[in-house]
């Protein structure tokens, strides 16, 4: 069993940031409560901070000691809250603001992977979808490969979490237009990605140590919002 030495935190106050103003607020509250109870059970000095808006965050983040970020989605995972904490020199869990800014955007993340030579499904980036200023950029495995997305594909909001707005389109099952309409409820920047049929695995990393991989077997067609929560 992997354990973290909590002795170094006994004289510190840990603030669990939760709630937020994204579409994932309710999920964040659940996460925050679980984190709070776990830290409390370990005898640590911990308090809950329910953030309501960007302005509220600016007001309450001053003079915090240590921060555990339990926020989801916009404001919590896109680098906003991380940048505020960095500017004030407050220690917090998770990645830097710059890393969060990239990783919240599925398209930008996949571009980094491609630059590093890591395998990732072909995709098309659609900016300002649904408007007259729509920009479409394909990222395919070769210049001649223009049919890889003509089979089964996945449409996702580029900057949304918890599998919100995601649709899988198979031949004769759904359309690109219908899938884009669903994704546009959450973001006007979309990603259309080649569908890869296979096992889904998540790998936790704690304190720079890789933990046991977990195979995800959802009861639904894929690991969607209902399957997660």
C-alpha positions as CSV (number, residue, x, y, z in Angstrom):
1,X,0.0,0.0,0.0
2,X,1.3,3.4,-0.9
3,X,1.4,5.9,1.9
4,X,2.1,9.6,2.2
5,X,4.0,11.0,5.2
6,X,1.5,13.4,6.7
7,X,3.7,14.5,9.6
8,X,5.2,17.4,7.6
9,X,1.6,18.9,7.3
10,X,0.6,18.7,10.9
11,X,1.4,22.4,11.6
12,X,-0.1,23.6,8.3
13,X,-3.7,24.6,7.4
14,X,-5.0,22.9,4.3
15,X,-7.7,24.6,2.4
16,X,-9.8,22.3,0.1
17,X,-11.0,24.4,-2.9
18,X,-14.3,23.0,-4.2
19,X,-17.5,23.9,-6.0
20,X,-16.5,26.5,-8.5
21,X,-18.6,28.0,-11.3
22,X,-18.2,25.4,-14.1
23,X,-20.8,22.9,-15.4
24,X,-19.1,20.4,-13.0
25,X,-19.8,22.3,-9.8
26,X,-21.9,19.6,-8.2
27,X,-19.3,16.9,-8.9
28,X,-16.6,19.2,-7.5
29,X,-18.5,19.5,-4.3
30,X,-18.7,15.8,-3.9
31,X,-15.0,15.5,-4.6
32,X,-14.2,18.3,-2.1
33,X,-16.3,16.6,0.7
34,X,-14.5,13.3,0.2
35,X,-11.1,15.0,0.2
36,X,-12.0,17.0,3.3
37,X,-13.1,14.0,5.3
38,X,-10.1,11.9,4.3
39,X,-7.6,14.7,5.4
40,X,-9.6,15.2,8.6
41,X,-9.5,11.5,9.4
42,X,-5.7,11.7,9.2
43,X,-5.6,14.3,11.9
44,X,-4.8,17.2,9.6
45,X,-5.9,20.8,10.1
46,X,-8.2,21.3,7.1
47,X,-11.1,23.5,6.0
48,X,-13.5,23.7,3.0
49,X,-13.6,26.7,0.7
50,X,-16.6,26.7,-1.7
51,X,-15.8,29.0,-4.6
52,X,-18.7,30.7,-6.3
53,X,-17.2,32.9,-9.0
54,X,-13.9,34.3,-10.3
55,X,-14.4,37.4,-8.2
56,X,-15.1,35.3,-5.1
57,X,-11.9,33.4,-5.8
58,X,-9.9,36.6,-5.9
59,X,-11.4,37.6,-2.5
60,X,-10.8,34.4,-0.6
61,X,-7.5,33.1,-1.9
62,X,-5.4,35.6,0.1
63,X,-3.4,34.4,3.0
64,X,-4.0,30.7,2.5
65,X,-1.3,28.2,3.6
66,X,-1.7,25.0,1.6
67,X,-4.3,24.3,-1.0
68,X,-5.8,21.0,-2.2
69,X,-7.6,21.7,-5.5
70,X,-10.8,19.7,-5.8
71,X,-12.3,21.9,-8.5
72,X,-13.5,20.5,-11.8
73,X,-13.7,22.1,-15.2
74,X,-13.5,25.8,-16.0
75,X,-11.7,27.9,-13.4
76,X,-10.3,24.8,-11.6
77,X,-8.5,22.8,-14.2
78,X,-7.7,25.3,-16.9
79,X,-4.9,27.2,-15.1
80,X,-7.0,30.0,-13.7
81,X,-6.9,29.1,-10.1
82,X,-3.4,27.7,-10.4
83,X,-2.1,31.1,-11.8
84,X,-3.7,33.0,-8.9
85,X,-2.0,30.7,-6.4
86,X,1.3,30.8,-8.1
87,X,1.2,34.6,-8.2
88,X,0.7,34.7,-4.4
89,X,3.3,32.0,-3.7
90,X,0.8,29.6,-2.2
91,X,1.5,25.9,-2.5
92,X,-1.1,23.7,-4.1
93,X,-1.8,20.2,-5.4
94,X,-1.6,19.3,-9.1
95,X,0.1,20.7,-12.1
96,X,1.3,24.2,-12.9
97,X,-1.0,26.8,-14.5
98,X,0.7,26.4,-17.9
99,X,0.4,22.6,-17.8
100,X,-3.3,23.0,-16.9
101,X,-3.9,25.5,-19.6
102,X,-2.7,23.0,-22.2
103,X,-4.2,19.8,-20.7
104,X,-7.7,21.2,-20.4
105,X,-7.7,21.6,-24.1
106,X,-7.9,18.2,-25.8
107,X,-6.6,19.5,-29.1
108,X,-3.6,21.3,-27.7
109,X,-2.8,18.3,-25.6
110,X,-2.9,16.0,-28.6
111,X,-0.6,18.4,-30.5
112,X,2.0,18.1,-27.7
113,X,1.7,14.3,-27.9
114,X,2.2,14.3,-31.7
115,X,5.2,16.6,-31.4
116,X,6.7,14.1,-28.9
117,X,6.1,11.2,-31.2
118,X,3.5,9.6,-29.0
119,X,0.7,7.6,-30.7
120,X,-2.7,9.3,-30.6
121,X,-5.8,8.9,-32.8
122,X,-6.1,11.2,-35.8
123,X,-8.4,14.2,-35.2
124,X,-9.8,17.3,-36.7
125,X,-9.8,20.6,-34.7
126,X,-12.8,22.8,-35.2
127,X,-12.6,26.4,-33.8
128,X,-15.6,28.7,-33.5
129,X,-17.9,25.9,-34.6
130,X,-21.4,26.8,-35.6
131,X,-20.4,30.3,-36.7
132,X,-19.5,31.9,-40.0
133,X,-15.9,32.1,-38.8
134,X,-15.4,28.3,-38.3
135,X,-11.8,27.1,-38.7
136,X,-11.2,23.5,-39.4
137,X,-7.7,21.9,-39.2
138,X,-7.0,18.2,-39.7
139,X,-4.3,16.4,-37.9
140,X,-3.9,13.1,-39.7
141,X,-1.2,10.4,-39.7
142,X,-0.2,11.3,-43.3
143,X,-1.1,13.9,-45.9
144,X,-2.7,11.3,-48.1
145,X,-4.8,9.8,-45.3
146,X,-8.0,11.8,-45.6
147,X,-10.5,9.0,-44.9
148,X,-9.5,8.0,-41.3
149,X,-12.4,9.9,-39.9
150,X,-14.9,8.6,-42.4
151,X,-15.6,5.5,-40.3
152,X,-16.5,5.6,-36.6
153,X,-15.5,8.8,-34.8
154,X,-16.0,10.7,-31.5
155,X,-17.1,14.4,-31.2
156,X,-16.1,16.2,-28.0
157,X,-16.1,19.8,-26.7
158,X,-12.4,20.7,-26.7
159,X,-12.4,22.1,-23.2
160,X,-14.9,20.2,-21.1
161,X,-14.6,17.5,-18.5
162,X,-16.6,14.6,-17.0
163,X,-17.4,13.3,-20.6
164,X,-20.0,16.1,-21.0
165,X,-21.1,16.7,-24.6
166,X,-19.4,13.6,-26.0
167,X,-21.0,11.6,-28.8
168,X,-19.7,8.5,-30.6
169,X,-20.9,8.3,-34.2
170,X,-20.8,4.9,-36.0
171,X,-21.7,4.3,-39.7
172,X,-25.5,4.6,-40.1
173,X,-25.8,5.5,-36.3
174,X,-26.0,9.2,-35.7
175,X,-24.6,12.1,-37.7
176,X,-21.7,14.6,-37.4
177,X,-24.3,17.4,-37.3
178,X,-26.2,15.9,-34.3
179,X,-23.0,15.2,-32.4
180,X,-21.7,18.7,-33.0
181,X,-25.0,20.2,-31.8
182,X,-24.6,18.3,-28.5
183,X,-20.9,19.3,-28.1
184,X,-21.7,22.9,-28.8
185,X,-23.8,23.1,-25.6
186,X,-20.5,23.2,-23.8
187,X,-17.9,24.8,-26.1
188,X,-17.6,26.2,-29.5
189,X,-14.1,24.7,-30.0
190,X,-14.6,21.0,-30.9
191,X,-12.5,17.9,-31.6
192,X,-13.6,15.2,-34.0
193,X,-11.4,12.2,-33.3
194,X,-11.0,8.7,-34.9
195,X,-12.8,6.1,-32.7
196,X,-10.5,3.4,-31.2
197,X,-12.3,0.3,-30.0
198,X,-10.5,-1.3,-27.1
199,X,-10.0,-1.5,-23.3
200,X,-9.9,1.8,-21.4
201,X,-7.3,2.0,-18.7
202,X,-6.5,4.8,-16.2
203,X,-3.1,5.1,-14.5
204,X,-3.0,7.0,-11.2
205,X,0.2,9.0,-10.3
206,X,0.7,10.1,-6.7
207,X,3.8,11.9,-5.5
208,X,5.6,11.2,-8.8
209,X,5.0,7.4,-8.3
210,X,3.0,5.4,-10.8
211,X,0.3,3.3,-9.0
212,X,-1.5,0.2,-10.2
213,X,-3.3,0.7,-13.6
214,X,-7.1,0.3,-13.4
215,X,-9.2,-1.2,-16.2
216,X,-12.5,0.7,-16.7
217,X,-15.5,-1.4,-17.7
218,X,-18.6,0.8,-17.9
219,X,-22.1,-0.5,-18.1
220,X,-22.9,2.2,-20.6
221,X,-21.7,2.4,-24.2
222,X,-18.7,4.3,-23.0
223,X,-17.3,5.9,-19.8
224,X,-19.8,8.8,-19.9
225,X,-21.0,11.2,-17.2
226,X,-23.6,8.7,-15.8
227,X,-21.1,5.9,-15.7
228,X,-18.6,8.1,-13.8
229,X,-20.9,9.5,-11.2
